[in-house]
Amino acid sequence: MNLLFISLGCDKNLVDTEKMLGLLGREGYSFVDDETKADAIIINTCCFIGDAKEESVNTILEMARMKEEGQLKALIVTGCLAQRYKNEIVEEIPEVDAVLGTSSYEEIAKAVKEALNGGEKTLVFHDIDAPVSAETKRLVTTGGHYAFLKIAEGCDKRCTYCIIPYLRGRYRSVPMEQLVKEAKELAAQGVKELILVAQETTLYGKDLYGEKKLPELLRRLAAVSGIQWIRLQYCYPEEITDELIETIKTEEKVCHYLDIPIQHASDAILKRMGRRTNHAEIKALIGKLRKEIPDITLRTTFISGFPGETEEDHEILMDFVDEMEFDRLGVFAYSPEEDTPAYSFENQVPEEVKEERRAEIMELQQDIAFEKSEEMKGRVLEVMIEGKVADENAYVGRTYMDSPNVDGLIFVNTGLSLMSGDFVRVRVTGALDYDLIGEVEDEFTE
């Protein structure tokens, strides 16, 4: 039987998809990337913000039409949208044969089998606060040379705009031994870069071991043979400790790169968001990181148009972005999500104002980013090759400063024959907006 998987949303969701693919592969199923050749389609959904919700719903409806027309034997929906709107999916989209919640993906093989055999509609919703699955074997879909490693599930922060704790449960760390085992399995498949993800990576281990254990986890993962880069994402500013900074600084395999979701710079808005830090503390942290690790690349995200955001709050954020000069930055217009406290806050900001403010921040950041790209000329950087440019003696790759799919690329001119996953030293010779251009500095070295 041929299965098609559609994975929507974040990289944390993608890890769940890859584990489901692993489970189904061991049951003998084949996978296709053409819906017309699939016997069953599994959609792993997202509903973090309005756009993601809309994409998930539209994808389900599109595949439901295929089933209604007889082109498909079974349709299964998993993930965050399934967890949040299971009743609506069952009642309004009868073509869906099975709905699995966020903590139920280990039941996917059973659900697929029952759906293909024409059984009763299957609903599987385990406790969202249950211990994290011990499943480690995955079918990696990211090309083989990098993979996301989800180190925890859920979140206890409960920011007022965020639906995740209601869908993914409380914060639960994955046991360290299990993560090391998974890292070794990934390395054996040729993975060279591990990207650590969770709703909140910096709290790792607090629930299991009574204290934050991310530095120790980084050291354990760095000892895994074959792994060359370890990248950290989703590091909440208030949880970044001196020990973590020292580990990033001294552990050679840990990239000098931090993704820190800050969300705003106005103390009034940070308080309304339920964030646990303030403008002065964030500024001090950024100063400390740049002092301790001068070549660190800092990525962050902000929310524009949060309820109650005034023009003055927006200007505070603009000034902050201008002063901090982040290397990488993204902005989301606030998305009101029912069941979150912020949904019912007074002084909701009009959509057009949210978008105008978002555009202003991005325009400012674009100038900063382009200037930083120009300043890279002459630097020699280690580059992971991602692929070849068609019909040219050039390759596309990433530096330690760039996380896949969200940051920039570097185009490498060389007569060498390289493979995806190879590492080369490259001298930057030019800049093209967010991307760099370079030439191989010396012969290829592993």
N, C-alpha and C positions, 0 to 999 in steps of 0.2 A: 504494500500500500504506500502511495506517495503522499507526503505531507508538505504543506507550505506553512512556514512560520512568518508572521508579520510582527516585528517588535517595535513598539512605539515608545516615545518618551526618553527617559534618561539612561545613562550607562548602568545605573544600579538595576534598572529593569532588564537591560540587556544581559546582565549576569544571570538573572532568573531564567531568561529565554535560553541561554546557552546550557544551563543545567537541565532544563526540560528537553532540549535537543539531545543531550547526553543520555537521559533516561529513555527516551523514545528510540534512539539509535541502538541501544542495547536490547531493545525489544524487537529489533529487526526491521523497523520502518525506514523507508528511503525518503530523502528530502529533495524538493524541487523548488525553483525560484520563479516558476510560471504558474499562475493560478489556474490556467486552463488544463494543466496536467496534474492537478492535485485532487486526491480523493477526499482529503480533509484539510481544512485551514484552521490554524490556531492563531488568534490575535491577542498578543500581550499588550494590554492597554495602559494609557496614562490619563490622568485628569488633574494634574497639578495646577494648571491655570486654564482659563477659558479656551484658548487656542488649542491646547493639547486635548481637552475634552471634546471639542468639535472635531478634531482630526480622528480621534478614536471612534466617535459615533458614526462619522461618515464612512470610515473604513468598514465598520461592522455592517452598516446598511448596504454598502456596495457588495460585500461578500454574501450577504443574505439574499440579495437579488440573484446572484449566481446559483445559490442553493434552490431558490424558488423556481428557477428556470431549468433545474435538473442537471446542472453542470458540476454539482458538488454533492458528496454523500454526507458530509458532516461539517459543522461549524462550531468552534469552541472559543469562548472568550475568557481570558484570564487577566490578572493584574489589578491595577488601582481602580479603573472604571468599573470593573466587575465587582470589586469589593464594595464600592460606594453605591452603585446603582443596580444591584442584582435583581431587585424586584421589577424595576422598570424594564430591564433587558428581557427578563422572562415574560412579562406581560405584553410588551410592545413589539418584540422581535421574535416571533415564534420559530423562525428558522434556526435560531441558536439551540444547539443540542446539549451543551454543557457550559456551566459558568463556575469558574474556580477563583477563590479569593486569593489575597496576597500571600498567605501562609500555607497555601494548599497545593503548590505546584508539584509536589512529589506524587500527587494522585493523577498526574496528567496521562500516564500510559493507560491506566484503568479507564479514565474518562474517554480517551480516544477510542479504545477498544469497544466500549459500550455504545458510543455514538455511531461507530461504523457498523455495528451489528444491529442498529435500529432499536436500541433499548430506550427505556424511559429517559426523559430529560434529567440530566445529572447536575446537582448543585453541591459543591464541596466548599465549605467555609470553616476552617479550623480557627481556633483562638488566635487572634492577631498578636497576643502577647506570649504565645508559645515559644519555647526555645528555638533557636535558629536551626534549620535543617543541617544535617551532617553531610549532605551530598556535596562532593567535591569534583567529581569527574564531569567535565564539560566538553561540549563541542564548540571550540572557539571560532567566532565568526568575524573577528577583526583583522584577518589577514595572516595571523599566526605569529607575528613578531612582537606584538604587544597585546596585553589583556588587562581587563579591569578585575581587581580583586576586592570583592565587597566584604569589609571587615566587621560590619555591624548592620543591624536592621532596626528600623523604628527611630523614634526621637522623643526626648522628654522636655525639650525646650519650650514647645507650645507657643511659638510666635503667633501673634493674633491674626495674621493673614494666612497661616499655613494649615492645609488640610491633612498633611502627611501623618501626624500622630493618630488621627482618627482612622486612617487606612492601613497603616503599617505597625501600629502599636507602640509600646514603650521601647526604650533603648535597650537592645540586647546585642552584646558583643559576640562575635564568633570566637570560640576557643582558639588560643594561639596555636596549639598543635595542629588543629584542623587547617588553619590558614597556611602554616608551613608545609603541610602535606599537599595542599592545593597548589601552592607555589611551585613545589617540586614537580608535580604532575604537569603544570603549565610549562615549566622550563624544559621538561623532557619532550614536549611537543614543539619546542623551538622558540618559545616566548622569551624575549630578552628584556622587555620593559613591563613592569607591574605598575598599574595605576591604582592606588588605594582609594576606594570610594566608600561612602556611607552617607546617611543624612548628616552625620557629624563625625568626622574621623578622629578629631582630637580628644574625644572622651573615651576612646577605645580602652576597654578593660576595666573601667571603673565599676561596672555592675558585677563582673565576674571575680575580680581580684582585689576590689576595695580601693584601688588607686589607678590613675591613668597609666596605661602601659604602652602607648604608641611608640615611645623611643625604643623600648625593648623589642617590640614587634619589628620595627625597622631594622634593628641589628640582626635579629633572627632571619629575616627575609634576605638581608644583604649577604648572609652566609650561604644562601642557596646557589649552587653552582649553575652557571648559565645565565643567571639574571645579571644584567649590566646597568639598568636604570630602574630606580624606584621613584615614583612621582606621587605627591600628596595633593588630594583635592578635598574640598569642603571642610576647611579648618576654621572653626569658629574663633574669633579673635580673643575672647576672654579665656579660652582654654589653652592657648599657646604658651607653654612653659619655657623657662630657661633651659631645662633639660632637653626639650624637643628642639629648640634652636641649636643647641650644642650638637645634637645628634645629626641634624641636617648639615651643619657646618663641617663635621669631622668624618662622617660616614661617606666614603667615596662614591658609593653607588646611589646615594639619595640625591636626586636632582635639586639644584638650588632654585627651587620653584615652589611657590605656595599659592594655593587658591583659597582666598579668605572672603567668604560672603559677608560684606559689611552692611549692605542694604540702605543705609542712609548716613548722613553726617550731622543732621540737626538733632540735638538732644531731645527736643519735644517730640519729634517723629519717632526716634529710636524708642522712647518710652512708650508711645502709643502702639508701636509694633511689638512690644514685649521683649525687646532685645535686652541683653544683659551687659551692655557696655555703653560708653558714651564717647563723644567727639574727642575729648582730651586723651582718653585711654587708647583709642584707636590710633591717634596720631603718634602717641608715645611708642606703641608697639611697632608701627611702621618704621619709625626712627631707629628703634633697637635692632630690628631685622636687617635694615640696610647698613647699620654700623657693624654688626657681627658678621654678616654675609654680604659683602659689598656687591657681588655679582648676582644677587638673588633677583629672580623675576617674580613679580607680584601680580596676581590676577584677582579681580573682585567683581561683584555684581551689586547693582543698586536697583531700587524700586522707585519709579516716578509716580507722582499723583496719589500717594497713600492718603486715605481719608484724613482730612484736617490739614493737609500740607498747604501752607500758604506760599505766596510768592517769596517771602523772606526765607522760609525753609528751603525752597528750591535754590535760592541764591547762595545759601550756606553750603548746600551740596555742590553747586557749581564751583564755588571758591575752593572747596576741599579737593575736588577733582583736579582743579588747576594747580593747586599747591603740591599735592601728593604725587602727581605724574605717575600713575599706575602704568605698568607695562602692558597689561591686558585688562579690558574692562567691558562688561556687558550691562545693559539696562533693560528692565522689564517694566512696562506700564502696569500699574497695580490692577490685579484681576480679582474682583469680589467673589469669594467662594462661600456658598451657603454652608452653614454649620460652623463657620469660624467666627470668633468675636468681631473681627473687623468688618464683617459683612453688614452688621447692623450699626456700625459707628455713624455718628452724625457727620455732616460736612463732607459727603462723598464728592470727589473731584470729577468734573465733567470729562468724558472720554477724550475730547479734542484737546483739553488742557494737559491731560496725562501724556498724550502723544507728542504735543509740542515740547513739553519739558523733557521727555525722553530724547527727542531729536536734538535738543539743545545740548544735552550732556554728551550724546554720541558725537556731535559735531566738534565739540571741544576736545573730546578724547581722540578723535581722528587726527587732529593736529599734533597732539602729544605723541601718538603712536607713530606717525609718519616721521616725526623728528627723531624719535628713538631708533627707528629703522635706519635712518641716514647715519646716525652715530655709530652703528655697528660696523661700518666699512673699515676694513683692515684687521678686524678681530679674527682669530683662528678658533673655530669651534668644532667640537665633536658632533657629527651628524649621523642619525640613523636613517638609512635609505629606505624609502617607502615604495618606490616604483620608478619606471623609466618613462621619460618623455618620448612620445611616439615620434619616430623619424628624426631624432636628434641625438647627438652624443651628450645627453644630459639626463639627470635623474632628479627626482623630487624627494625631499627628506624633511626631517624635523631636527631641531636642536633641543637642548635641555629646556629651553625657554618656551617650548611649544607643546601643548597637549593636543592629541589628535582631535580633529573635527571642530575644535573651538578656537584654536589659535592659528598662527601663520605657518608658512612652509618656507623651505629654502630650496632653490633650484641650483643643482650642482653640475657644472660643466666639467666633463672628464672623458678621456678616451678609454678609461679602465672599464672592464666588464664587472658590474656589481649586481648584487642580488638584494631583494627586500630583506631587511633585518641586518644587513652589513653596517658596520660603523666606519666612518672615514673622518679624517681631519680636514676641514674646509676653511679656506680664507674667504671672508666676505668681501665681495668686490662691488656690490651694488644693492640697491633697495628698490622694491616695487610695491608701493603702498604698505600693506601689512606684511608682505613677503620679502625674502632676501634672495640675492643671487651670489654664487660663490664658485670657487675652483678648488679642486682637491689639492691639499697642501703637501701631502706625501703619499707614498704607496699605501694601499689598503692594509689596515691591521685589525685583527679581531679584538 
